[in-house]
Amino acid sequence: MLRQLLIVVVLSVVGTRVARLVYLLGFHKTIYKHYPGPCRVVPGLDTGSEDITVSGSGLAFISSGLRAKGGEPDGPQRQMGRIYLFDFNHPEKNVAELPLTGNIDRDTLRPHGISLYEDPETGEVRLFVVNHISNQERIEIFRFDENSRSLNHLKTVTGEYIYSVNDIVAVGHNSFYYTNDKYFTSPAGKTIELFGLLTWGTVGFYDGTQDRLVAEGYGIPNGLNISPDGRYIYVASSLQEQIIVFERQEDGSLAETQRIDAWTIVDNIEVDKLTGDLWIGCHPAYNLLWKHAQNTTRPAGSQVLRLTFDSKGAAYGNTEFREVFMDDGSLISGSSVASYYDDKILIGTVFEKTAFCEIKAF
């Protein structure tokens, strides 16, 4: 009797996991086309634009070159990485590659998540870049020279808890939060973690001297960002299909305050500096993205959501999602980020094209 009960329990647990995985892969979803206005592909970006972040003056920095083989989007097989610049004030000029100066080998740059820190007093702009070099994870810190439109390398950061980094958000000249999307570092281990629906991802904090973990137990914590007032940290949990809100503490630790269901695979988060709205690149059907990662000629769906907060009453109590953009692969495939500026958005993808849209209505 006990043996039969144990079998029933095991089968129930396994069946629940399988059902959840099938739902997560999105086989049941139908993807329609929905644009907020005129949209076009931005030429010069054919190797992806996994992350994009925009300055207060409308300069968008683009992380390009994230590639994978064998269907593992964040595996070790990557092609040449580059950082590009796009000016929202002159979108007709498209993109330009940013030269790198200082003590860094451009040919070893494998960029993933990026973040800007703009000093409110001096105006200095620093770009923080997640860099995957062979079996080592690094954070590269650059100073942006607007006159020469170049990046001067200042510092490389490594650490015990910087081991499977996906995204980063700068909170000071040399300090930042980051996500480790998985616990395992090998491609096989990461695949097991993904399909096993394991919530072993973490959020770390580097205070300028040392790194430490400040949040644990999340399913593929992916993109993250910070509220305009610096009080809250937002983390996109891809596996849990949630935006998780943390309140920053004085010592840099995080206290979880809210989980917001998105019902889609959330990727990178960008924040409107004026309104505090979140702009989120999403993958509506992960099974299509998985196939796209193995063969980029196979289309994948793209989706952009805007999340607004009601600041009345309890902090960030009421929220509203609105879909801004949806595409079936006709324009772009595998949207990972959407940066907003002055009624325009730049939509990046994991592996291939980039889209620019004017926002008329959505």
ABEGO torsion letter per residue (X at the ends): XAAAAAAAAAAAAAAAAAAAAAAAAGAABBBBBBBAEBBBBBBGBAAEBABBBBBAAGBBBBBBGBBBBGGBAABABBBBBBBBBBBAABAAAEBBBBBBBEBBBAAABBBBBBBBBBBAAAGBBBBBBBBBBEABBBBBBBBBBAAAGBBBBABBBBBAABABBABBBBABAABBBBBBABABABAAAAAAAAAAGBBABBBBBBAGABBBBABBGBBGBBBBBBBAAGABBBBBBAAAGBBBBBBBBAAGBBBBABBBBAGBBBBBBBBBAAAGBBBBBBBABAAAAAAAAABAABBBBBBBBBBBBBABEBBGABBBBBBABBBAGAABBGBABBBBBGGBBBBBBAABBBBBBBBABX
